[in-house]
Structures are given as structure tokens and as C-alpha cells.
Amino acid sequence: MALPDISPALKLAHGTLQFPVFLPDATRGVVRALGSTDLERSGVTGLVMSTFHLMQHPGSSVIQRHGGLHNFTNWSHPIVTDSGGFQVYSLVRQNPKSGSLTEKGMVYRAEDGTKYNLSPEKSIQLQVSYGGDIVYCLDDCTHVDDTDETQLDSVRRTIKWAKRCRNEFDRLMAQKKLEKRPLLFGVVQGGGVLELRQQCAEALLEIGFDGYGYGGYPLDREGKLVADIFAYVRELIPVQYPLHALGVGHPQSVVDCTRLGYGIFDSALPTRDARKGRIYRFTSDPSLTDFNDKWFEYVYIEDKKHIRDTEPSSSFCGCEACSGYSLSYLHHLYHIGDSLYMRLATIHNLTFMNQLIDRLRAKNMLHNG
């Protein structure tokens, strides 16, 4: 399948994101076990950070005292701040006892009893104060298999919140004299109901945003990517707008969604897999792969077969883990629970993801000319 013509890059206040791009989730302001230099050496050009979690710890006043997330985290490249919409799904919809959802916004009660209120306006205020390069509207996230009634409520609420977010964002931009303002993205909800996806997309396009995100949990109950819904949402959003496949980070899913025309990806999956002992590697030269058949595989580092394995994690990778350490040593580190394993494995999986992205960009450039 030929790759569609999409915008090649997005210029932001803290740098340019070349498409496609994979952004690791630094949910609490950190990609676990890595510093900013590790990230840069792994090829990472941008991060996603969680407004909802950061407002709880370290707290907004701490971040603002540092002048924003870039100074606080020592990251000089683009940062995408999520709105808290996914937490609407994961913390409230999945566990109603932990909070409530109303037209005003989300109320969440932490385990220590602290109550947090997150309205569309507050979400935008926090993201702007954090210095996000891409700011997201607060949305009402659902699962694709939720009922049609739930999806309808989600779309109605997402559209209402998007209007409020747009108004608050414009108000703040009128007040601030920024050399380069952040971009504001809306989120297309609707689950698996095509009519609702269309209704949501058309309403968001009418409000007007700099880009858009595919909203909702990206997998069905069987854990499979809902590729048909992703394709439909791409059809709804004009190709001149960047489209973010929110929460998509499985290597094959990144390939599939790039082919559909998505330019931005984020997920905690590659880094979480690394920490849990699942290492990614190409089965052939990544600069030549056409992503057919079995183009990548997993290395399960806890397997006993690696006890005496003197080979690196991948012969196609020059990251710190592969250039200096054997699978046998990583196996040893993993079994003694040393933090060096987490660092090396995470560096490797992120390097893999950026080798994947480099190949997808090369194929896209060939298609474009």
C-alpha cells in the first residue's frame, strides 16, 4: 500500500517534529530510568507528558516555579501535554468510585482522599502554564466497545468541552505575548459508531484546531487495533491537518497507521516492555525492510537460553546496550534486578522505534518524490 501524502513536519516553539514521529510517554515528566541525554542519543525528538498526573505531583506551583516543563525536566525539545482525557476513561469510567464525570468536567478522588477538579478551562490553563508545544482539548475518552449511548454522551461532551477549550486558549493567547504560541489539538471521539465519529469530526473542524487526535482506546476487547475506525477518522480530517494516533505504540500498529496517514504516535508500550524484559529487534536490515511478513521479533531477556549468549540484543543496532553489552549480561542484570538493565533496555527499545520511524520516513519521501 502506498503511503498517503501528509504534512512532512510540524514547526513548534521548541523544535520541529518530522513526520512520522514516535513520542515516548514521559507521563510524570520522565521516561523511567532515562535522562535527557539518553533520550537524545536514542533518537527521541519529542515527549508526551501528563497534565493530570503532574498537577498532582510535583504540583503546578513547582512546575511554574521552574518556568515550565522544559526547564523542570531538562528537555529542550517539543513537549506534547495531554489534557487528562485518557484519565477520564482509565480512572473514572473504569472505576466510578474514584470520581465523577459531569458537564463541568472531571472530579477525581486520590487514594489519600485529596479531591482534584479538572474542567476544560483548567486543563488548558495548566497546559499553557506548563509550556506545552502542543496543547490538547479535554475530551471524554471511551472504549470502542462501549454502548452507543455512552458514545453519544462522549461525543456531545467532547464537542462542548472543545468549544470551551478553544475559548479559554484564545483568551490566554490574547493575554500572553509569546514569540511562538503553542498549537491546540482537538480529539475525535465516537467509538465504533461511524456516524458519531463524523459528527464529532465535523463539529471540531467547524470550531477550528491546528491538528487533531484519534480519540478513544485504540484496541478492541481482543487487543487488536481497530484499523477500520482509524482509517475512517483519517478520511474525515483533511490531510493538511496533522493527525495523532493517540496511545498507539506497537511497532506493527505504527506501520499500519502511518500507511493510513497518521503522522504522530505516542505510547508507554515500548518503554514498559523494555522494563518488563521484552526487547524489540528487526529480523533483517531495517534500512531495507518493506514491513512484510515477520519484520520484527521479541527477545524475552529472562529466557534461560540467554544465560551464555554473547551476542548483542540486535546486530542492526548501535545503541549503548548493543554496542557494549551482551544478551548474557542483560539477562544477568534483569535477574538481579539492577536498574542498569532498565536503562539499557529502554535505550534499546527507543532506538528501535526510531529506526522504524527513519525507515517509514524514507518510504514516505520516496512516495512523495
C-alpha positions in Angstrom: 0.0 0.0 0.0 1.4 3.4 -0.9 1.8 5.9 1.8 -0.5 9.0 1.5 0.8 12.5 1.1 0.8 14.1 4.6 2.4 17.2 6.0 6.2 16.4 6.3 6.8 18.3 9.5 5.3 20.5 12.3 7.3 23.5 13.4 6.9 24.2 17.2 8.3 26.6 19.7 11.0 24.1 20.9 11.8 22.5 17.6 10.4 20.7 14.6 8.7 17.3 14.6 9.4 15.4 11.3 6.6 13.0 10.4 6.0 10.3 11.1 7.3 10.7 14.7 7.1 8.5 17.8 6.9 10.3 21.1 7.6 8.3 24.2 5.3 8.8 27.2 7.1 10.7 29.9 3.8 10.6 31.9 5.2 12.1 35.1 7.8 14.2 33.5 10.3 11.3 33.0 10.8 8.3 30.7 11.7 6.0 33.5 15.4 5.3 34.0 16.5 7.8 31.3 17.8 11.3 31.3 17.5 13.8 28.5 20.9 12.9 27.0 19.9 9.2 26.9 16.7 10.2 25.1 18.5 12.4 22.6 21.0 9.6 21.8 18.1 7.2 21.3 16.8 9.5 18.6 13.9 10.9 20.5 12.7 14.3 19.3 9.7 14.9 21.5 7.8 13.7 24.6 4.3 13.4 25.8 3.6 14.4 29.4 0.5 14.1 31.5 -1.2 17.2 32.8 -3.4 15.2 35.1 -0.6 13.4 36.9 1.8 16.3 37.0 -0.8 18.6 38.6 -0.9 16.1 41.5 2.8 15.6 41.8 5.0 17.6 41.9 2.2 20.1 41.5 1.6 23.0 39.3 3.3 25.6 41.5 6.6 23.6 41.4 6.5 23.3 37.6 5.6 27.0 37.2 8.4 28.0 39.6 10.9 26.4 37.1 9.3 28.3 34.2 7.6 25.2 32.8 8.2 21.6 32.0 11.2 22.2 29.7 13.3 23.7 32.4 11.9 21.3 35.1 12.8 18.2 33.1 15.9 19.5 31.3 14.3 18.7 28.0 14.8 21.3 25.3 12.7 19.7 22.5 9.0 19.6 21.9 6.6 18.5 24.6 3.0 17.5 24.0 0.8 17.9 27.1 -2.2 15.6 27.2 -5.4 17.1 28.6 -6.4 14.5 31.2 -8.9 13.0 28.8 -7.5 9.5 28.9 -7.7 9.6 32.7 -11.4 10.3 32.3 -11.5 6.8 30.8 -8.9 4.9 32.8 -9.7 6.3 36.3 -13.3 7.4 36.3 -15.1 5.4 33.6 -13.3 2.3 34.6 -13.8 2.9 38.3 -16.8 5.2 39.1 -16.0 5.0 42.8 -12.8 7.1 42.2 -14.6 10.1 40.8 -17.4 11.5 38.7 -17.9 13.0 35.3 -20.3 15.9 34.6 -20.7 18.6 32.0 -18.4 20.8 34.2 -15.5 18.4 34.0 -13.9 15.5 35.9 -13.7 15.1 39.7 -11.1 12.6 40.9 -10.5 11.4 44.5 -7.0 10.1 45.1 -6.2 7.3 47.5 -5.2 9.8 50.1 -8.6 11.5 50.0 -7.5 14.5 48.0 -10.0 15.7 45.5 -9.0 17.1 42.2 -11.2 19.0 39.8 -10.3 19.2 36.1 -12.5 21.3 33.9 -11.8 22.1 30.2 -10.7 25.6 31.2 -8.4 24.4 34.0 -6.8 21.8 31.7 -5.9 24.4 29.1 -4.7 26.8 31.8 -2.4 24.2 33.2 -1.0 23.0 29.9 -0.3 26.6 28.8 1.4 27.3 32.1 3.5 24.1 31.7 4.8 25.4 28.4 3.5 22.6 26.2 4.3 22.9 22.5 1.1 21.1 21.6 -1.9 21.5 23.9 -4.9 19.2 23.9 -8.6 19.9 24.5 -10.1 18.0 27.4 -12.1 15.1 25.9 -14.4 12.3 27.2 -12.5 9.1 26.3 -14.3 5.8 25.8 -13.6 2.3 24.7 -14.6 1.3 21.2 -16.9 -1.5 22.6 -18.8 0.8 24.9 -22.5 1.2 24.2 -23.9 3.6 21.6 -25.5 5.6 24.3 -22.1 6.0 26.1 -20.5 7.0 22.8 -23.2 9.6 22.1 -22.8 11.1 25.6 -19.0 11.2 25.0 -19.3 13.0 21.6 -21.7 15.6 22.9 -19.5 16.3 25.9 -16.3 16.3 23.9 -17.7 18.9 21.5 -18.9 21.1 24.3 -15.6 20.8 26.1 -13.7 21.5 22.8 -15.6 24.8 22.4 -14.7 25.8 26.0 -11.1 24.8 25.5 -10.9 26.8 22.3 -12.4 29.9 24.0 -10.0 29.6 27.0 -7.0 29.0 24.8 -7.8 32.1 22.7 -8.3 34.2 25.9 -4.9 33.1 27.2 -3.2 33.8 23.9 -4.7 37.3 23.8 -3.2 38.0 27.2 0.3 36.5 26.6 2.9 37.9 24.3 4.5 34.7 23.1 7.2 34.6 20.4 5.6 31.4 19.1 2.3 30.2 20.5 1.6 26.5 21.3 -0.7 24.6 18.9 -4.1 23.4 20.0 -5.4 20.0 19.0 -8.9 18.6 19.3 -9.8 14.9 19.8 -12.2 13.0 17.6 -14.4 10.6 19.7 -17.3 8.3 18.8 -16.1 4.8 19.4 -17.0 2.4 16.7 -20.1 4.3 15.6 -19.2 5.9 12.3 -22.0 8.4 12.4 -20.8 9.7 15.7 -17.2 9.9 14.5 -18.4 12.0 11.6 -20.5 14.2 13.9 -17.6 14.8 16.2 -15.0 15.4 13.4 -17.3 17.9 11.6 -18.0 19.8 14.8 -14.3 20.0 15.7 -13.4 21.2 12.2 -16.0 23.9 12.4 -14.5 25.1 15.8 -11.1 25.0 14.2 -7.9 23.5 15.5 -4.3 23.2 14.5 -4.4 19.4 14.5 -6.4 16.5 15.7 -6.1 13.3 17.6 -7.8 9.9 17.2 -9.7 9.6 20.5 -10.7 6.5 22.4 -8.9 3.4 23.4 -7.2 2.2 20.2 -7.7 -1.6 20.7 -10.8 -3.8 20.8 -11.6 -6.3 23.5 -9.3 -8.8 21.9 -6.4 -6.4 21.9 -6.4 -5.8 18.1 -6.0 -2.3 16.6 -9.4 -1.0 15.3 -7.8 -0.2 11.9 -11.1 0.4 10.1 -12.0 3.2 12.6 -8.6 4.7 12.3 -8.9 4.7 8.5 -12.3 6.4 8.7 -11.2 9.1 11.1 -8.3 9.9 8.7 -10.8 10.2 5.9 -12.8 12.7 8.0 -9.9 15.0 8.7 -8.4 16.9 5.7 -4.9 15.7 5.0 -3.4 19.2 5.6 -4.0 18.7 9.3 -1.6 16.6 11.4 -3.4 13.6 12.9 -2.1 12.0 16.1 -2.8 8.3 16.8 -3.1 8.7 20.5 -1.9 5.8 22.5 -0.5 3.8 19.5 3.0 2.4 20.0 3.0 -1.2 19.0 5.5 -1.4 16.1 3.1 -3.0 13.7 0.3 -0.6 14.6 2.7 2.3 14.0 3.4 0.9 10.5 -0.3 0.3 9.8 -1.4 3.8 11.0 1.4 5.5 9.1 0.1 3.8 5.9 -3.3 5.3 6.8 -1.9 8.8 7.0 -1.2 9.4 10.7 1.9 11.4 11.5 2.2 11.4 15.3 2.3 8.4 17.7 2.8 8.1 21.4 2.7 5.2 23.9 4.3 3.9 27.0 4.4 0.4 25.5 8.0 0.2 24.1 9.5 1.5 27.4 7.2 -0.6 29.6 8.0 -3.7 27.5 11.7 -2.9 27.9 11.5 -2.7 31.7 9.5 -5.9 31.8 12.0 -7.9 29.8 10.7 -7.7 26.3 13.2 -6.3 23.8 12.4 -5.4 20.2 14.6 -6.2 17.3 14.5 -6.3 13.5 14.7 -9.6 11.7 16.6 -8.0 8.8 18.4 -4.7 7.9 15.9 -2.0 9.0 17.1 0.3 6.2 15.8 -2.2 3.7 12.7 -3.6 5.2 9.3 -3.3 3.5 7.5 -4.4 6.6 6.3 -7.6 5.1 5.9 -10.9 6.9 7.8 -11.1 10.2 9.9 -8.0 10.1 10.5 -7.7 13.8 10.5 -10.0 16.8 10.7 -10.0 20.6 13.7 -11.1 22.7 12.5 -12.2 26.1 15.5 -11.5 28.3 14.5 -13.7 31.2 14.8 -16.9 29.0 17.4 -19.2 30.2 18.8 -19.5 26.6 20.4 -16.1 27.1 22.5 -17.1 30.1 25.6 -17.6 27.9 24.5 -15.6 24.9 27.5 -13.4 23.9 25.6 -11.6 21.1 24.1 -8.2 21.5 20.3 -7.6 21.6 20.4 -6.8 17.8 23.1 -6.8 15.2 21.3 -4.0 13.4 21.5 -1.6 16.3 24.4 0.6 17.5 22.8 1.8 20.8 24.7 1.8 24.1 23.1 -1.6 25.0 24.0 -3.3 21.7 27.5 -1.7 21.3 28.7 -2.5 24.7 26.8 -5.3 26.3 25.8 -8.9 25.5 22.4 -10.5 26.0 24.0 -12.6 28.7 24.9 -9.5 30.7 21.4 -8.0 30.2 20.0 -11.4 31.4 22.2 -11.2 34.4 21.2 -7.6 35.2 17.5 -8.4 34.8 17.6 -11.3 37.2 19.4 -9.4 39.9 17.0 -6.5 39.5 19.7 -3.9 38.8 18.5 -0.6 37.5 21.2 -0.6 34.7 19.1 -3.2 32.9 16.1 -0.8 32.8 18.2 1.9 31.4 19.9 -0.1 28.7 16.8 -2.0 27.6 14.8 1.2 27.4 17.5 2.9 25.4 17.5 0.0 23.0 13.7 -0.2 22.5 13.5 3.6 21.9 16.4 3.3 19.4 14.4 0.5 17.7 11.3 2.7 17.5 13.4 5.5 15.9 15.0 3.1 13.4 11.4 2.1 12.5 10.4 5.8 12.1 13.5 6.5 10.0 12.5 3.7 7.6 8.9 4.9 7.4 10.1 8.4 6.7 12.4 7.1 3.9 9.5 5.3 2.3 7.2 8.3 2.6 9.8 10.6 1.0 10.2 8.1 -1.9 6.5 8.2 -2.4 6.4 11.9 -2.4 9.0 12.4 -5.0 
